[in-house]
Amino acid sequence: MNWRPITGFTLIFWALMVAPAVAQVWLELILSQRRVLVWRDNRVIRSYPVAVGKPGWETPQGDFVVEVKVKDPVWQSFTSSTQIPAGHPRNPLGRHWIGFWSDGVDEIGFHGTPHPETVGKAISHGCVRMYPRDVAELFNLVELGTPVRVRR
């Protein structure tokens, strides 16, 4: 019996028949509603209130992906060299960072806040503030590469 390798076509066909379906998770940030929706299998599985960028510092609109996830991030001021260490009660990022936009200098993402009264407002410098328990849950629902759609 002659052995011959499986062709690429056969391998792809076999993988489609045998591989389990993986649910696609994606995020939809609706700025006007100040809410982020978590979608899976074409249905909303979570909905969280958020704070968004204030006038002049608007959260960018468009289609992005989760580029970085950090537990216990260090906050670095964008106007000075001031830093607030991870876990510090005054750290404006809280305990979780989910970055989805960068221009190579500045970054924008979802993060917790030590100021829960700001959630629901247009008050940030572009980032998306969340209640600490909500961003902790979101952190566990997304992976690097998760699509993020930001719309008005």
Chimera marker file (.cmm) of the C-alpha trace (Angstrom):
<marker_set name="trace">
<marker id="1" x="0.000" y="0.000" z="0.000" r="1" g="1" b="0" radius="0.5"/>
<marker id="2" x="1.359" y="3.371" z="-0.986" r="1" g="1" b="0" radius="0.5"/>
<marker id="3" x="1.160" y="6.107" z="1.651" r="1" g="1" b="0" radius="0.5"/>
<marker id="4" x="0.453" y="9.651" z="0.487" r="1" g="1" b="0" radius="0.5"/>
<marker id="5" x="-0.088" y="12.799" z="2.512" r="1" g="1" b="0" radius="0.5"/>
<marker id="6" x="-3.503" y="14.356" z="2.911" r="1" g="1" b="0" radius="0.5"/>
<marker id="7" x="-3.931" y="17.323" z="0.611" r="1" g="1" b="0" radius="0.5"/>
<marker id="8" x="-4.704" y="20.802" z="1.933" r="1" g="1" b="0" radius="0.5"/>
<marker id="9" x="-8.227" y="20.586" z="0.537" r="1" g="1" b="0" radius="0.5"/>
<marker id="10" x="-8.917" y="17.296" z="2.251" r="1" g="1" b="0" radius="0.5"/>
<marker id="11" x="-7.487" y="18.549" z="5.528" r="1" g="1" b="0" radius="0.5"/>
<marker id="12" x="-9.599" y="21.705" z="5.490" r="1" g="1" b="0" radius="0.5"/>
<marker id="13" x="-12.704" y="19.715" z="4.563" r="1" g="1" b="0" radius="0.5"/>
<marker id="14" x="-12.037" y="17.251" z="7.391" r="1" g="1" b="0" radius="0.5"/>
<marker id="15" x="-11.485" y="20.068" z="9.918" r="1" g="1" b="0" radius="0.5"/>
<marker id="16" x="-14.780" y="21.687" z="8.965" r="1" g="1" b="0" radius="0.5"/>
<marker id="17" x="-16.617" y="18.424" z="9.506" r="1" g="1" b="0" radius="0.5"/>
<marker id="18" x="-14.992" y="17.477" z="12.820" r="1" g="1" b="0" radius="0.5"/>
<marker id="19" x="-14.011" y="20.712" z="14.582" r="1" g="1" b="0" radius="0.5"/>
<marker id="20" x="-16.538" y="22.045" z="17.101" r="1" g="1" b="0" radius="0.5"/>
<marker id="21" x="-18.038" y="25.434" z="16.396" r="1" g="1" b="0" radius="0.5"/>
<marker id="22" x="-16.483" y="28.230" z="18.452" r="1" g="1" b="0" radius="0.5"/>
<marker id="23" x="-18.841" y="31.002" z="19.486" r="1" g="1" b="0" radius="0.5"/>
<marker id="24" x="-17.794" y="34.395" z="18.149" r="1" g="1" b="0" radius="0.5"/>
<marker id="25" x="-17.763" y="37.059" z="20.863" r="1" g="1" b="0" radius="0.5"/>
<marker id="26" x="-17.646" y="40.725" z="19.905" r="1" g="1" b="0" radius="0.5"/>
<marker id="27" x="-18.260" y="44.057" z="21.619" r="1" g="1" b="0" radius="0.5"/>
<marker id="28" x="-20.482" y="46.918" z="20.535" r="1" g="1" b="0" radius="0.5"/>
<marker id="29" x="-19.929" y="50.245" z="22.289" r="1" g="1" b="0" radius="0.5"/>
<marker id="30" x="-22.856" y="52.610" z="21.743" r="1" g="1" b="0" radius="0.5"/>
<marker id="31" x="-21.600" y="56.049" z="22.729" r="1" g="1" b="0" radius="0.5"/>
<marker id="32" x="-24.987" y="57.800" z="22.760" r="1" g="1" b="0" radius="0.5"/>
<marker id="33" x="-26.378" y="55.177" z="25.139" r="1" g="1" b="0" radius="0.5"/>
<marker id="34" x="-23.170" y="55.006" z="27.187" r="1" g="1" b="0" radius="0.5"/>
<marker id="35" x="-23.368" y="51.240" z="27.099" r="1" g="1" b="0" radius="0.5"/>
<marker id="36" x="-21.250" y="48.326" z="25.879" r="1" g="1" b="0" radius="0.5"/>
<marker id="37" x="-22.957" y="45.168" z="24.640" r="1" g="1" b="0" radius="0.5"/>
<marker id="38" x="-21.288" y="41.760" z="24.571" r="1" g="1" b="0" radius="0.5"/>
<marker id="39" x="-22.499" y="39.653" z="21.652" r="1" g="1" b="0" radius="0.5"/>
<marker id="40" x="-22.164" y="35.881" z="21.248" r="1" g="1" b="0" radius="0.5"/>
<marker id="41" x="-23.894" y="33.784" z="18.600" r="1" g="1" b="0" radius="0.5"/>
<marker id="42" x="-25.812" y="36.834" z="17.321" r="1" g="1" b="0" radius="0.5"/>
<marker id="43" x="-27.386" y="37.653" z="20.671" r="1" g="1" b="0" radius="0.5"/>
<marker id="44" x="-26.516" y="40.031" z="23.487" r="1" g="1" b="0" radius="0.5"/>
<marker id="45" x="-25.233" y="38.088" z="26.490" r="1" g="1" b="0" radius="0.5"/>
<marker id="46" x="-24.183" y="41.079" z="28.639" r="1" g="1" b="0" radius="0.5"/>
<marker id="47" x="-24.838" y="44.815" z="28.726" r="1" g="1" b="0" radius="0.5"/>
<marker id="48" x="-22.837" y="47.238" z="30.867" r="1" g="1" b="0" radius="0.5"/>
<marker id="49" x="-23.148" y="50.977" z="31.561" r="1" g="1" b="0" radius="0.5"/>
<marker id="50" x="-19.991" y="52.964" z="30.766" r="1" g="1" b="0" radius="0.5"/>
<marker id="51" x="-18.490" y="56.443" z="30.801" r="1" g="1" b="0" radius="0.5"/>
<marker id="52" x="-17.078" y="57.716" z="27.501" r="1" g="1" b="0" radius="0.5"/>
<marker id="53" x="-14.920" y="60.545" z="26.202" r="1" g="1" b="0" radius="0.5"/>
<marker id="54" x="-15.977" y="64.110" z="26.904" r="1" g="1" b="0" radius="0.5"/>
<marker id="55" x="-16.321" y="66.795" z="24.200" r="1" g="1" b="0" radius="0.5"/>
<marker id="56" x="-12.901" y="67.450" z="22.718" r="1" g="1" b="0" radius="0.5"/>
<marker id="57" x="-11.688" y="64.035" z="23.899" r="1" g="1" b="0" radius="0.5"/>
<marker id="58" x="-14.281" y="61.808" z="22.205" r="1" g="1" b="0" radius="0.5"/>
<marker id="59" x="-13.909" y="58.049" z="22.197" r="1" g="1" b="0" radius="0.5"/>
<marker id="60" x="-12.936" y="57.130" z="18.607" r="1" g="1" b="0" radius="0.5"/>
<marker id="61" x="-15.595" y="55.492" z="16.443" r="1" g="1" b="0" radius="0.5"/>
<marker id="62" x="-14.953" y="52.600" z="14.104" r="1" g="1" b="0" radius="0.5"/>
<marker id="63" x="-14.075" y="48.924" z="14.053" r="1" g="1" b="0" radius="0.5"/>
<marker id="64" x="-11.184" y="47.797" z="16.247" r="1" g="1" b="0" radius="0.5"/>
<marker id="65" x="-9.955" y="44.678" z="18.056" r="1" g="1" b="0" radius="0.5"/>
<marker id="66" x="-8.800" y="44.024" z="21.600" r="1" g="1" b="0" radius="0.5"/>
<marker id="67" x="-5.041" y="44.589" z="21.335" r="1" g="1" b="0" radius="0.5"/>
<marker id="68" x="-3.951" y="44.232" z="24.951" r="1" g="1" b="0" radius="0.5"/>
<marker id="69" x="-5.276" y="42.943" z="28.262" r="1" g="1" b="0" radius="0.5"/>
<marker id="70" x="-3.570" y="43.829" z="31.541" r="1" g="1" b="0" radius="0.5"/>
<marker id="71" x="-4.539" y="42.839" z="35.051" r="1" g="1" b="0" radius="0.5"/>
<marker id="72" x="-3.343" y="45.391" z="37.626" r="1" g="1" b="0" radius="0.5"/>
<marker id="73" x="-2.123" y="48.047" z="35.155" r="1" g="1" b="0" radius="0.5"/>
<marker id="74" x="0.145" y="50.943" z="36.117" r="1" g="1" b="0" radius="0.5"/>
<marker id="75" x="-1.368" y="54.330" z="35.216" r="1" g="1" b="0" radius="0.5"/>
<marker id="76" x="0.915" y="56.756" z="33.372" r="1" g="1" b="0" radius="0.5"/>
<marker id="77" x="-0.172" y="60.371" z="32.968" r="1" g="1" b="0" radius="0.5"/>
<marker id="78" x="-0.347" y="61.472" z="29.351" r="1" g="1" b="0" radius="0.5"/>
<marker id="79" x="0.666" y="65.025" z="30.334" r="1" g="1" b="0" radius="0.5"/>
<marker id="80" x="3.593" y="64.300" z="32.704" r="1" g="1" b="0" radius="0.5"/>
<marker id="81" x="5.785" y="61.491" z="33.981" r="1" g="1" b="0" radius="0.5"/>
<marker id="82" x="3.464" y="60.841" z="36.935" r="1" g="1" b="0" radius="0.5"/>
<marker id="83" x="2.648" y="57.193" z="37.555" r="1" g="1" b="0" radius="0.5"/>
<marker id="84" x="0.236" y="55.521" z="39.949" r="1" g="1" b="0" radius="0.5"/>
<marker id="85" x="1.159" y="51.921" z="40.748" r="1" g="1" b="0" radius="0.5"/>
<marker id="86" x="-1.014" y="48.899" z="40.106" r="1" g="1" b="0" radius="0.5"/>
<marker id="87" x="-3.488" y="48.192" z="42.875" r="1" g="1" b="0" radius="0.5"/>
<marker id="88" x="-3.238" y="51.701" z="44.365" r="1" g="1" b="0" radius="0.5"/>
<marker id="89" x="-6.692" y="52.984" z="45.408" r="1" g="1" b="0" radius="0.5"/>
<marker id="90" x="-6.173" y="56.187" z="43.359" r="1" g="1" b="0" radius="0.5"/>
<marker id="91" x="-5.164" y="54.353" z="40.169" r="1" g="1" b="0" radius="0.5"/>
<marker id="92" x="-7.738" y="55.646" z="37.633" r="1" g="1" b="0" radius="0.5"/>
<marker id="93" x="-7.532" y="52.393" z="35.646" r="1" g="1" b="0" radius="0.5"/>
<marker id="94" x="-8.649" y="50.174" z="38.484" r="1" g="1" b="0" radius="0.5"/>
<marker id="95" x="-7.607" y="46.517" z="38.308" r="1" g="1" b="0" radius="0.5"/>
<marker id="96" x="-8.225" y="45.768" z="34.596" r="1" g="1" b="0" radius="0.5"/>
<marker id="97" x="-7.234" y="47.282" z="31.238" r="1" g="1" b="0" radius="0.5"/>
<marker id="98" x="-8.640" y="46.109" z="27.874" r="1" g="1" b="0" radius="0.5"/>
<marker id="99" x="-6.986" y="48.226" z="25.165" r="1" g="1" b="0" radius="0.5"/>
<marker id="100" x="-8.535" y="48.476" z="21.699" r="1" g="1" b="0" radius="0.5"/>
<marker id="101" x="-7.092" y="51.657" z="20.119" r="1" g="1" b="0" radius="0.5"/>
<marker id="102" x="-3.673" y="53.276" z="19.879" r="1" g="1" b="0" radius="0.5"/>
<marker id="103" x="-2.031" y="55.859" z="17.703" r="1" g="1" b="0" radius="0.5"/>
<marker id="104" x="1.393" y="54.659" z="18.818" r="1" g="1" b="0" radius="0.5"/>
<marker id="105" x="1.531" y="57.218" z="21.631" r="1" g="1" b="0" radius="0.5"/>
<marker id="106" x="-1.832" y="57.257" z="23.364" r="1" g="1" b="0" radius="0.5"/>
<marker id="107" x="-4.072" y="54.290" z="24.072" r="1" g="1" b="0" radius="0.5"/>
<marker id="108" x="-7.805" y="53.920" z="24.621" r="1" g="1" b="0" radius="0.5"/>
<marker id="109" x="-9.558" y="51.014" z="26.232" r="1" g="1" b="0" radius="0.5"/>
<marker id="110" x="-12.028" y="49.721" z="28.773" r="1" g="1" b="0" radius="0.5"/>
<marker id="111" x="-10.976" y="49.994" z="32.406" r="1" g="1" b="0" radius="0.5"/>
<marker id="112" x="-12.316" y="50.177" z="35.921" r="1" g="1" b="0" radius="0.5"/>
<marker id="113" x="-12.568" y="53.374" z="37.920" r="1" g="1" b="0" radius="0.5"/>
<marker id="114" x="-12.213" y="54.389" z="41.567" r="1" g="1" b="0" radius="0.5"/>
<marker id="115" x="-14.952" y="56.970" z="40.808" r="1" g="1" b="0" radius="0.5"/>
<marker id="116" x="-18.147" y="54.976" z="40.133" r="1" g="1" b="0" radius="0.5"/>
<marker id="117" x="-20.209" y="58.181" z="40.035" r="1" g="1" b="0" radius="0.5"/>
<marker id="118" x="-18.637" y="58.938" z="36.632" r="1" g="1" b="0" radius="0.5"/>
<marker id="119" x="-20.122" y="55.851" z="34.916" r="1" g="1" b="0" radius="0.5"/>
<marker id="120" x="-22.919" y="56.895" z="32.570" r="1" g="1" b="0" radius="0.5"/>
<marker id="121" x="-21.318" y="60.239" z="31.716" r="1" g="1" b="0" radius="0.5"/>
<marker id="122" x="-19.200" y="61.702" z="28.908" r="1" g="1" b="0" radius="0.5"/>
<marker id="123" x="-16.299" y="62.592" z="31.184" r="1" g="1" b="0" radius="0.5"/>
<marker id="124" x="-13.110" y="60.725" z="30.244" r="1" g="1" b="0" radius="0.5"/>
<marker id="125" x="-10.182" y="61.560" z="27.958" r="1" g="1" b="0" radius="0.5"/>
<marker id="126" x="-11.480" y="58.984" z="25.464" r="1" g="1" b="0" radius="0.5"/>
<marker id="127" x="-11.299" y="55.801" z="27.508" r="1" g="1" b="0" radius="0.5"/>
<marker id="128" x="-14.294" y="53.735" z="28.496" r="1" g="1" b="0" radius="0.5"/>
<marker id="129" x="-14.757" y="53.663" z="32.270" r="1" g="1" b="0" radius="0.5"/>
<marker id="130" x="-16.673" y="50.807" z="33.848" r="1" g="1" b="0" radius="0.5"/>
<marker id="131" x="-17.722" y="49.679" z="37.287" r="1" g="1" b="0" radius="0.5"/>
<marker id="132" x="-14.900" y="47.496" z="38.674" r="1" g="1" b="0" radius="0.5"/>
<marker id="133" x="-17.054" y="44.336" z="38.881" r="1" g="1" b="0" radius="0.5"/>
<marker id="134" x="-18.255" y="44.847" z="35.274" r="1" g="1" b="0" radius="0.5"/>
<marker id="135" x="-14.806" y="45.296" z="33.739" r="1" g="1" b="0" radius="0.5"/>
<marker id="136" x="-13.548" y="42.276" z="35.703" r="1" g="1" b="0" radius="0.5"/>
<marker id="137" x="-16.313" y="40.186" z="34.137" r="1" g="1" b="0" radius="0.5"/>
<marker id="138" x="-15.683" y="41.673" z="30.671" r="1" g="1" b="0" radius="0.5"/>
<marker id="139" x="-11.952" y="40.951" z="31.065" r="1" g="1" b="0" radius="0.5"/>
<marker id="140" x="-12.774" y="37.251" z="31.354" r="1" g="1" b="0" radius="0.5"/>
<marker id="141" x="-15.179" y="37.275" z="28.388" r="1" g="1" b="0" radius="0.5"/>
<marker id="142" x="-12.815" y="38.733" z="25.772" r="1" g="1" b="0" radius="0.5"/>
<marker id="143" x="-9.537" y="37.614" z="24.259" r="1" g="1" b="0" radius="0.5"/>
<marker id="144" x="-6.882" y="39.350" z="22.219" r="1" g="1" b="0" radius="0.5"/>
<marker id="145" x="-8.371" y="39.897" z="18.766" r="1" g="1" b="0" radius="0.5"/>
<marker id="146" x="-11.978" y="40.202" z="19.981" r="1" g="1" b="0" radius="0.5"/>
<marker id="147" x="-13.731" y="42.651" z="17.620" r="1" g="1" b="0" radius="0.5"/>
<marker id="148" x="-14.842" y="45.998" z="19.080" r="1" g="1" b="0" radius="0.5"/>
<marker id="149" x="-17.312" y="48.187" z="17.168" r="1" g="1" b="0" radius="0.5"/>
<marker id="150" x="-17.695" y="51.750" z="18.452" r="1" g="1" b="0" radius="0.5"/>
<marker id="151" x="-20.590" y="53.749" z="17.082" r="1" g="1" b="0" radius="0.5"/>
<marker id="152" x="-22.470" y="56.913" z="17.882" r="1" g="1" b="0" radius="0.5"/>
<link id1="1" id2="2" r="1" g="1" b="0" radius="0.2"/>
<link id1="2" id2="3" r="1" g="1" b="0" radius="0.2"/>
<link id1="3" id2="4" r="1" g="1" b="0" radius="0.2"/>
<link id1="4" id2="5" r="1" g="1" b="0" radius="0.2"/>
<link id1="5" id2="6" r="1" g="1" b="0" radius="0.2"/>
<link id1="6" id2="7" r="1" g="1" b="0" radius="0.2"/>
<link id1="7" id2="8" r="1" g="1" b="0" radius="0.2"/>
<link id1="8" id2="9" r="1" g="1" b="0" radius="0.2"/>
<link id1="9" id2="10" r="1" g="1" b="0" radius="0.2"/>
<link id1="10" id2="11" r="1" g="1" b="0" radius="0.2"/>
<link id1="11" id2="12" r="1" g="1" b="0" radius="0.2"/>
<link id1="12" id2="13" r="1" g="1" b="0" radius="0.2"/>
<link id1="13" id2="14" r="1" g="1" b="0" radius="0.2"/>
<link id1="14" id2="15" r="1" g="1" b="0" radius="0.2"/>
<link id1="15" id2="16" r="1" g="1" b="0" radius="0.2"/>
<link id1="16" id2="17" r="1" g="1" b="0" radius="0.2"/>
<link id1="17" id2="18" r="1" g="1" b="0" radius="0.2"/>
<link id1="18" id2="19" r="1" g="1" b="0" radius="0.2"/>
<link id1="19" id2="20" r="1" g="1" b="0" radius="0.2"/>
<link id1="20" id2="21" r="1" g="1" b="0" radius="0.2"/>
<link id1="21" id2="22" r="1" g="1" b="0" radius="0.2"/>
<link id1="22" id2="23" r="1" g="1" b="0" radius="0.2"/>
<link id1="23" id2="24" r="1" g="1" b="0" radius="0.2"/>
<link id1="24" id2="25" r="1" g="1" b="0" radius="0.2"/>
<link id1="25" id2="26" r="1" g="1" b="0" radius="0.2"/>
<link id1="26" id2="27" r="1" g="1" b="0" radius="0.2"/>
<link id1="27" id2="28" r="1" g="1" b="0" radius="0.2"/>
<link id1="28" id2="29" r="1" g="1" b="0" radius="0.2"/>
<link id1="29" id2="30" r="1" g="1" b="0" radius="0.2"/>
<link id1="30" id2="31" r="1" g="1" b="0" radius="0.2"/>
<link id1="31" id2="32" r="1" g="1" b="0" radius="0.2"/>
<link id1="32" id2="33" r="1" g="1" b="0" radius="0.2"/>
<link id1="33" id2="34" r="1" g="1" b="0" radius="0.2"/>
<link id1="34" id2="35" r="1" g="1" b="0" radius="0.2"/>
<link id1="35" id2="36" r="1" g="1" b="0" radius="0.2"/>
<link id1="36" id2="37" r="1" g="1" b="0" radius="0.2"/>
<link id1="37" id2="38" r="1" g="1" b="0" radius="0.2"/>
<link id1="38" id2="39" r="1" g="1" b="0" radius="0.2"/>
<link id1="39" id2="40" r="1" g="1" b="0" radius="0.2"/>
<link id1="40" id2="41" r="1" g="1" b="0" radius="0.2"/>
<link id1="41" id2="42" r="1" g="1" b="0" radius="0.2"/>
<link id1="42" id2="43" r="1" g="1" b="0" radius="0.2"/>
<link id1="43" id2="44" r="1" g="1" b="0" radius="0.2"/>
<link id1="44" id2="45" r="1" g="1" b="0" radius="0.2"/>
<link id1="45" id2="46" r="1" g="1" b="0" radius="0.2"/>
<link id1="46" id2="47" r="1" g="1" b="0" radius="0.2"/>
<link id1="47" id2="48" r="1" g="1" b="0" radius="0.2"/>
<link id1="48" id2="49" r="1" g="1" b="0" radius="0.2"/>
<link id1="49" id2="50" r="1" g="1" b="0" radius="0.2"/>
<link id1="50" id2="51" r="1" g="1" b="0" radius="0.2"/>
<link id1="51" id2="52" r="1" g="1" b="0" radius="0.2"/>
<link id1="52" id2="53" r="1" g="1" b="0" radius="0.2"/>
<link id1="53" id2="54" r="1" g="1" b="0" radius="0.2"/>
<link id1="54" id2="55" r="1" g="1" b="0" radius="0.2"/>
<link id1="55" id2="56" r="1" g="1" b="0" radius="0.2"/>
<link id1="56" id2="57" r="1" g="1" b="0" radius="0.2"/>
<link id1="57" id2="58" r="1" g="1" b="0" radius="0.2"/>
<link id1="58" id2="59" r="1" g="1" b="0" radius="0.2"/>
<link id1="59" id2="60" r="1" g="1" b="0" radius="0.2"/>
<link id1="60" id2="61" r="1" g="1" b="0" radius="0.2"/>
<link id1="61" id2="62" r="1" g="1" b="0" radius="0.2"/>
<link id1="62" id2="63" r="1" g="1" b="0" radius="0.2"/>
<link id1="63" id2="64" r="1" g="1" b="0" radius="0.2"/>
<link id1="64" id2="65" r="1" g="1" b="0" radius="0.2"/>
<link id1="65" id2="66" r="1" g="1" b="0" radius="0.2"/>
<link id1="66" id2="67" r="1" g="1" b="0" radius="0.2"/>
<link id1="67" id2="68" r="1" g="1" b="0" radius="0.2"/>
<link id1="68" id2="69" r="1" g="1" b="0" radius="0.2"/>
<link id1="69" id2="70" r="1" g="1" b="0" radius="0.2"/>
<link id1="70" id2="71" r="1" g="1" b="0" radius="0.2"/>
<link id1="71" id2="72" r="1" g="1" b="0" radius="0.2"/>
<link id1="72" id2="73" r="1" g="1" b="0" radius="0.2"/>
<link id1="73" id2="74" r="1" g="1" b="0" radius="0.2"/>
<link id1="74" id2="75" r="1" g="1" b="0" radius="0.2"/>
<link id1="75" id2="76" r="1" g="1" b="0" radius="0.2"/>
<link id1="76" id2="77" r="1" g="1" b="0" radius="0.2"/>
<link id1="77" id2="78" r="1" g="1" b="0" radius="0.2"/>
<link id1="78" id2="79" r="1" g="1" b="0" radius="0.2"/>
<link id1="79" id2="80" r="1" g="1" b="0" radius="0.2"/>
<link id1="80" id2="81" r="1" g="1" b="0" radius="0.2"/>
<link id1="81" id2="82" r="1" g="1" b="0" radius="0.2"/>
<link id1="82" id2="83" r="1" g="1" b="0" radius="0.2"/>
<link id1="83" id2="84" r="1" g="1" b="0" radius="0.2"/>
<link id1="84" id2="85" r="1" g="1" b="0" radius="0.2"/>
<link id1="85" id2="86" r="1" g="1" b="0" radius="0.2"/>
<link id1="86" id2="87" r="1" g="1" b="0" radius="0.2"/>
<link id1="87" id2="88" r="1" g="1" b="0" radius="0.2"/>
<link id1="88" id2="89" r="1" g="1" b="0" radius="0.2"/>
<link id1="89" id2="90" r="1" g="1" b="0" radius="0.2"/>
<link id1="90" id2="91" r="1" g="1" b="0" radius="0.2"/>
<link id1="91" id2="92" r="1" g="1" b="0" radius="0.2"/>
<link id1="92" id2="93" r="1" g="1" b="0" radius="0.2"/>
<link id1="93" id2="94" r="1" g="1" b="0" radius="0.2"/>
<link id1="94" id2="95" r="1" g="1" b="0" radius="0.2"/>
<link id1="95" id2="96" r="1" g="1" b="0" radius="0.2"/>
<link id1="96" id2="97" r="1" g="1" b="0" radius="0.2"/>
<link id1="97" id2="98" r="1" g="1" b="0" radius="0.2"/>
<link id1="98" id2="99" r="1" g="1" b="0" radius="0.2"/>
<link id1="99" id2="100" r="1" g="1" b="0" radius="0.2"/>
<link id1="100" id2="101" r="1" g="1" b="0" radius="0.2"/>
<link id1="101" id2="102" r="1" g="1" b="0" radius="0.2"/>
<link id1="102" id2="103" r="1" g="1" b="0" radius="0.2"/>
<link id1="103" id2="104" r="1" g="1" b="0" radius="0.2"/>
<link id1="104" id2="105" r="1" g="1" b="0" radius="0.2"/>
<link id1="105" id2="106" r="1" g="1" b="0" radius="0.2"/>
<link id1="106" id2="107" r="1" g="1" b="0" radius="0.2"/>
<link id1="107" id2="108" r="1" g="1" b="0" radius="0.2"/>
<link id1="108" id2="109" r="1" g="1" b="0" radius="0.2"/>
<link id1="109" id2="110" r="1" g="1" b="0" radius="0.2"/>
<link id1="110" id2="111" r="1" g="1" b="0" radius="0.2"/>
<link id1="111" id2="112" r="1" g="1" b="0" radius="0.2"/>
<link id1="112" id2="113" r="1" g="1" b="0" radius="0.2"/>
<link id1="113" id2="114" r="1" g="1" b="0" radius="0.2"/>
<link id1="114" id2="115" r="1" g="1" b="0" radius="0.2"/>
<link id1="115" id2="116" r="1" g="1" b="0" radius="0.2"/>
<link id1="116" id2="117" r="1" g="1" b="0" radius="0.2"/>
<link id1="117" id2="118" r="1" g="1" b="0" radius="0.2"/>
<link id1="118" id2="119" r="1" g="1" b="0" radius="0.2"/>
<link id1="119" id2="120" r="1" g="1" b="0" radius="0.2"/>
<link id1="120" id2="121" r="1" g="1" b="0" radius="0.2"/>
<link id1="121" id2="122" r="1" g="1" b="0" radius="0.2"/>
<link id1="122" id2="123" r="1" g="1" b="0" radius="0.2"/>
<link id1="123" id2="124" r="1" g="1" b="0" radius="0.2"/>
<link id1="124" id2="125" r="1" g="1" b="0" radius="0.2"/>
<link id1="125" id2="126" r="1" g="1" b="0" radius="0.2"/>
<link id1="126" id2="127" r="1" g="1" b="0" radius="0.2"/>
<link id1="127" id2="128" r="1" g="1" b="0" radius="0.2"/>
<link id1="128" id2="129" r="1" g="1" b="0" radius="0.2"/>
<link id1="129" id2="130" r="1" g="1" b="0" radius="0.2"/>
<link id1="130" id2="131" r="1" g="1" b="0" radius="0.2"/>
<link id1="131" id2="132" r="1" g="1" b="0" radius="0.2"/>
<link id1="132" id2="133" r="1" g="1" b="0" radius="0.2"/>
<link id1="133" id2="134" r="1" g="1" b="0" radius="0.2"/>
<link id1="134" id2="135" r="1" g="1" b="0" radius="0.2"/>
<link id1="135" id2="136" r="1" g="1" b="0" radius="0.2"/>
<link id1="136" id2="137" r="1" g="1" b="0" radius="0.2"/>
<link id1="137" id2="138" r="1" g="1" b="0" radius="0.2"/>
<link id1="138" id2="139" r="1" g="1" b="0" radius="0.2"/>
<link id1="139" id2="140" r="1" g="1" b="0" radius="0.2"/>
<link id1="140" id2="141" r="1" g="1" b="0" radius="0.2"/>
<link id1="141" id2="142" r="1" g="1" b="0" radius="0.2"/>
<link id1="142" id2="143" r="1" g="1" b="0" radius="0.2"/>
<link id1="143" id2="144" r="1" g="1" b="0" radius="0.2"/>
<link id1="144" id2="145" r="1" g="1" b="0" radius="0.2"/>
<link id1="145" id2="146" r="1" g="1" b="0" radius="0.2"/>
<link id1="146" id2="147" r="1" g="1" b="0" radius="0.2"/>
<link id1="147" id2="148" r="1" g="1" b="0" radius="0.2"/>
<link id1="148" id2="149" r="1" g="1" b="0" radius="0.2"/>
<link id1="149" id2="150" r="1" g="1" b="0" radius="0.2"/>
<link id1="150" id2="151" r="1" g="1" b="0" radius="0.2"/>
<link id1="151" id2="152" r="1" g="1" b="0" radius="0.2"/>
</marker_set>
